[in-house]
Amino acid sequence: MFLPSLDSSSKQVLDYHNETTRHYKETLENLAKVNQTINYVVGTLEELRGSVEDKLNWMMALVGGTGSDDDDDDDDDDDDDDDD
């Protein structure tokens, strides 16, 4: 009477262990997929960032800069005229 109960409990523990192991393997596989996806997205974003920077630099060179330096010089000239 004691042995069948022990055998049944052992089988339940073994079944639970097998199920847990299966879930653990599935989790690791899914985490590997997530990691691959994140690496792909990061790589794509880095390429996109580089491309956008190249285009912005090209546009800046085409336009000749932001023009903020010229505005600052004009303000200084106006201040000098007021002192005369």
NUROLO-116339 format. One record per residue: residue number from 1; x, y, z of N, C-alpha, C, O in turn. Coordinates in steps of 0.02 Angstrom, whole numbers, plus 32768, in hexadecimal, padded with zeros to 4 digits. Example, Ala and Ser with C-alpha at 12.3 -4.5 7.8 and 13.67 -1.06 7.14 Angstrom:
% residues 2
k	n.c1	n.c2	n.c3	ca.c1	ca.c2	ca.c3	c.c1	c.c2	c.c3	o.c1	o.c2	o.c3
1	8294	7EE4	8186	8267	7F1F	8186	8294	7F5B	8186	82C8	7F5A	81A7
2	8282	7F90	8162	82AC	7FCB	8165	8285	8002	818A	829E	8039	8192
//
This chain:
% residues 84
k	n.c1	n.c2	n.c3	ca.c1	ca.c2	ca.c3	c.c1	c.c2	c.c3	o.c1	o.c2	o.c3
1	8029	7FC5	8000	8000	8000	8000	802B	803F	8000	8019	8071	7FE0
2	8061	803F	8021	808F	8077	8024	80B4	8080	7FE2	80BD	80B9	7FCB
3	80C8	8049	7FC2	80EE	804C	7F83	80C6	8069	7F4A	80E2	8093	7F25
4	8089	8058	7F3F	8063	8076	7F07	805C	80C2	7F0F	805F	80E7	7EDE
5	8053	80D9	7F4C	804C	8120	7F58	808E	8144	7F4A	808F	817A	7F2C
6	80C5	8126	7F5F	8107	8142	7F52	8116	8142	7F07	8131	8172	7EEC
7	8103	810C	7EE6	810E	8107	7E9E	80E6	813C	7E78	80FF	815B	7E49
8	80A8	8148	7E8D	807E	817A	7E6E	809A	81C0	7E79	809A	81E9	7E4B
9	80B1	81CE	7EB5	80CE	820F	7EC5	810E	821A	7E9D	811A	8251	7E84
10	8136	81E7	7E97	8174	81EC	7E70	8165	81FA	7E27	8187	8222	7E07
11	8131	81D9	7E0D	811E	81E5	7DC7	8106	822D	7DBE	8116	824C	7D8B
12	80E0	8247	7DEE	80C9	828C	7DE9	8104	82BD	7DEA	8105	82EE	7DC4
13	8134	82B0	7E16	816F	82DB	7E1A	8196	82D8	7DD9	81AD	830C	7DC0
14	819E	829D	7DBD	81C3	8295	7D7E	819E	82B7	7D45	81BD	82D9	7D1B
15	815C	82B0	7D42	8134	82D2	7D0F	813B	831D	7D15	8144	8340	7CE3
16	8137	8336	7D52	813D	837E	7D5D	8183	8396	7D48	818A	83CB	7D29
17	81B6	836F	7D58	81FA	8380	7D45	8201	8382	7CF9	8220	83B1	7CDF
18	81E6	8352	7CD7	81EA	8350	7C8D	81C6	838C	7C6E	81DE	83AB	7C3F
19	818B	839C	7C89	8165	83D5	7C70	818B	8417	7C7D	818D	8442	7C51
20	81A7	841C	7CB8	81CE	8458	7CC9	820A	845F	7C9B	821A	8496	7C84
21	822C	8429	7C8E	8266	8429	7C61	8252	843F	7C1B	8275	8466	7BFB
22	8219	8425	7C03	8200	8438	7BC1	81F0	8483	7BBE	8202	84A5	7B8E
23	81CF	849C	7BF2	81BF	84E3	7BF4	81FF	850E	7BF7	8202	8542	7BD7
24	8230	84F7	7C1C	826F	851B	7C22	8292	851F	7BDE	82AC	8554	7BCB
25	8293	84E8	7BB9	82B2	84E7	7B76	828C	8515	7B47	82AB	8539	7B20
26	824A	8513	7B49	8222	853F	7B1F	822F	8589	7B2F	8234	85B3	7B02
27	8235	8597	7B70	8244	85DC	7B85	8287	85F3	7B6A	828D	862B	7B51
28	82B9	85C9	7B6F	82FC	85DB	7B56	82FB	85E4	7B0B	831C	8612	7AF1
29	82D6	85BA	7AE7	82D1	85C2	7A9F	82AF	8604	7A8D	82C4	8627	7A5F
30	8279	8613	7AB1	8256	8652	7AA5	8281	868F	7AB5	8280	86C1	7A92
31	82A7	868A	7AEB	82D5	86C1	7AFC	830B	86CA	7AC7	831E	8702	7AB8
32	8323	8693	7AAB	8354	8697	7A74	8335	86BB	7A38	8357	86E3	7A18
33	82F7	86AC	7A28	82D4	86CD	79F0	82CC	8717	79FF	82D6	8741	79D3
34	82B9	8728	7A3C	82B0	876E	7A4F	82F3	8792	7A49	82F6	87CA	7A30
35	8328	8772	7A60	836B	8790	7A5C	837F	879C	7A14	839B	87D1	7A04
36	8373	876C	79E8	8382	8775	79A1	835B	87AF	7984	8375	87D7	795D
37	831B	87B3	7996	82F1	87E9	797C	830A	882D	7994	830D	885C	796D
38	831B	8832	79D3	8334	8871	79EF	8375	8884	79CD	837F	88BE	79BC
39	83A2	8854	79C3	83E1	8863	79A0	83D4	887B	7959	83F6	88A8	7942
40	83A4	885C	7937	8393	8871	78F3	8378	88B9	78F3	838D	88E1	78CA
41	834B	88C8	7921	832D	890B	7925	8363	893F	7935	8364	8974	7917
42	838F	892F	7964	83C4	895E	7976	83F2	896B	793B	8405	89A4	792D
43	8404	8935	7918	842F	893D	78DD	840D	8966	78A7	842D	8991	7888
44	83CD	895B	789C	83A8	8981	786A	83A4	89CA	787E	83AD	89F7	7854
45	8397	89D8	78BE	8394	8A1D	78D5	83D8	8A3F	78CF	83DB	8A7B	78BE
46	840E	8A1C	78DC	8451	8A39	78D4	845E	8A4B	788C	847A	8A7F	787D
47	844A	8A1F	785E	8452	8A2D	7816	8429	8A6A	7803	8440	8A96	77DF
48	83EC	8A6D	781B	83BF	8AA4	780C	83DB	8AE6	7828	83DA	8B19	7806
49	83F4	8AE3	7865	8411	8B1F	7884	844C	8B38	785B	8452	8B74	784E
50	8477	8B0A	7846	84B1	8B1D	781D	849B	8B3B	77DB	84B8	8B6C	77C4
51	8469	8B1E	77BD	844F	8B38	777D	8431	8B7E	7785	843D	8BAA	775C
52	840B	8B87	77BA	83ED	8BC9	77C8	8423	8BFC	77D6	841F	8C34	77BE
53	8456	8BEA	77FD	848D	8C18	780B	84B1	8C2B	77CB	84C1	8C66	77C1
54	84BD	8BFB	779F	84DE	8C0A	7760	84B5	8C3A	7737	84D0	8C6A	771A
55	8473	8C2F	7733	8447	8C5B	770D	8445	8CA1	772C	8446	8CD3	7708
56	8442	8CA5	776F	8441	8CE6	7790	8483	8D0B	7784	8482	8D47	7778
57	84BB	8CE8	7788	84FB	8D07	777B	84FF	8D21	7733	8519	8D57	7726
58	84E4	8CFA	7704	84E4	8D0D	76BE	84B9	8D4C	76B5	84CD	8D7B	7692
59	847F	8D4D	76D6	8453	8D87	76D1	8473	8DC5	76F1	846D	8DFC	76D7
60	8494	8DBB	772A	84B6	8DF3	774B	84ED	8E10	771F	84F5	8E4C	771A
61	8512	8DE4	76FE	8547	8DFA	76D1	8529	8E1F	7696	8545	8E50	767E
62	84F0	8E07	767E	84CF	8E26	7645	84B5	8E6C	7657	84BC	8E9A	762F
63	8498	8E72	7691	847C	8EB1	76A7	84B3	8EE0	76C0	84AD	8F1D	76BA
64	84E7	8EC5	76DB	851F	8EEE	76F3	851D	8EF9	773D	8539	8F2B	7755
65	84FF	8ECF	7762	84FD	8ED6	77AB	84B9	8EED	77C3	8489	8EEF	779C
66	84B4	8EFD	7803	8474	8F0F	7820	8465	8F58	7819	842B	8F6C	781A
67	8498	8F82	7811	848D	8FCA	780B	8488	8FED	784D	847E	902A	784E
68	848E	8FCB	7885	8488	8FEB	78C6	84C3	9018	78D5	84BC	9048	78FA
69	84FD	900A	78B9	8538	9034	78C5	852E	9078	78A4	8543	90AB	78C1
70	850F	907C	786A	8504	90BC	7848	84D4	90E7	7871	84DD	9124	7874
71	84A1	90C9	788F	8471	90EE	78B6	8492	910D	78F4	8483	9145	7907
72	84C0	90E8	7912	84E3	9102	794D	850F	913D	793B	8512	916D	7961
73	852F	913B	7902	855A	9172	78ED	8531	91B1	78DF	8548	91E8	78EF
74	84F6	91A9	78C1	84CC	91E2	78B3	84B5	9204	78F3	84B1	9241	78F7
75	84A7	91DD	7926	8491	91FA	7966	84C8	9222	7986	84BC	9257	79A2
76	8506	9209	7980	853E	922D	799D	8549	926F	7979	855A	92A1	7998
77	8540	9270	7937	8549	92AD	7911	8515	92E1	7925	8525	931C	7929
78	84D7	92CC	7931	84A3	92F9	7945	84B3	9319	7988	84A5	9354	7992
79	84D0	92F3	79B6	84E1	930C	79F8	8518	9341	79F2	8517	9373	7A16
80	8548	9337	79C5	857F	9366	79BC	8565	93A8	79A0	8580	93DD	79B2
81	8533	93A6	7975	8517	93E3	7957	84F4	940D	798C	84F4	944A	7987
82	84D6	93EE	79BE	84B3	9414	79F1	84E3	943B	7A1E	84D0	946F	7A39
83	8522	9423	7A24	8552	9444	7A50	856C	9485	7A32	8583	94B0	7A58
84	856A	948F	79F0	8586	94CB	79D0	8561	9509	79DE	8574	953E	79C6
//
